[in-house]
């Protein structure tokens, strides 16, 4: 199980709420592939705010997540 700090948890809650609003459901905090699932939602999302919130989460988490987000969205 991954342990998150307060900033990470706060951003995860924001991201999960945005995903649930857009897609009707969101991965649980204890999902085995939580961050991978969130990255997949970022590529499917049509909402710029959701994508921005996911990007912020990946930046808070640091590498390799920041780079994975950048590659997925071709932001170099």
C-alpha positions as CSV (number, residue, x, y, z in Angstrom):
1,X,0.0,0.0,0.0
2,X,1.3,3.4,-0.9
3,X,1.4,6.0,1.8
4,X,0.6,9.6,0.7
5,X,1.4,12.8,2.5
6,X,-1.3,15.5,3.2
7,X,-0.7,17.5,0.0
8,X,-0.9,14.4,-2.1
9,X,-4.1,13.2,-0.4
10,X,-5.7,16.6,-0.7
11,X,-5.0,16.6,-4.4
12,X,-6.1,13.0,-4.8
13,X,-9.4,13.9,-3.3
14,X,-9.8,16.9,-5.7
15,X,-8.9,14.7,-8.7
16,X,-11.2,11.8,-7.7
17,X,-14.1,14.2,-7.2
18,X,-13.5,15.7,-10.7
19,X,-13.3,12.3,-12.2
20,X,-16.4,11.1,-10.5
21,X,-18.3,14.2,-11.7
22,X,-17.2,13.7,-15.3
23,X,-17.3,9.9,-15.6
24,X,-19.8,8.9,-12.9
25,X,-17.2,6.9,-10.9
26,X,-13.6,7.2,-9.7
27,X,-11.0,4.8,-8.6
28,X,-10.8,4.2,-4.8
29,X,-7.8,5.4,-2.8
30,X,-6.8,1.7,-2.2
31,X,-7.0,0.7,-5.9
32,X,-3.9,-1.3,-6.8
33,X,-3.2,0.8,-9.9
34,X,-4.7,4.1,-8.6
35,X,-2.1,6.4,-10.3
36,X,-2.2,4.5,-13.6
37,X,-6.0,4.7,-13.6
38,X,-5.9,8.4,-13.0
39,X,-3.4,8.8,-15.9
40,X,-5.9,6.9,-18.1
41,X,-8.7,9.2,-17.1
42,X,-6.5,12.2,-17.9
43,X,-6.2,11.1,-21.5
44,X,-10.0,10.4,-21.8
45,X,-11.2,13.6,-20.1
46,X,-12.7,16.4,-22.1
47,X,-12.5,18.8,-19.1
48,X,-9.5,21.1,-19.1
49,X,-9.8,21.6,-15.3
50,X,-9.8,17.9,-14.6
51,X,-6.7,17.5,-16.8
52,X,-5.0,20.4,-15.0
53,X,-5.8,19.0,-11.6
54,X,-4.4,15.6,-12.6
55,X,-1.3,17.4,-13.9
56,X,-0.9,19.1,-10.6
57,X,-1.2,15.8,-8.8
58,X,1.5,14.3,-10.9
59,X,3.7,17.3,-10.2
60,X,3.2,16.9,-6.5
61,X,4.0,13.2,-6.7
62,X,7.2,13.9,-8.7
63,X,9.0,11.5,-10.9
64,X,8.2,9.2,-12.6
65,X,4.6,10.5,-12.6
66,X,5.4,14.0,-13.9
67,X,7.2,12.6,-16.9
68,X,4.5,10.0,-17.5
69,X,1.9,12.7,-17.7
70,X,4.0,14.8,-20.0
71,X,4.6,11.9,-22.3
72,X,1.0,10.9,-22.4
73,X,-0.1,14.4,-23.3
74,X,3.0,15.1,-25.4
75,X,4.0,18.1,-23.4
76,X,7.8,18.7,-23.7
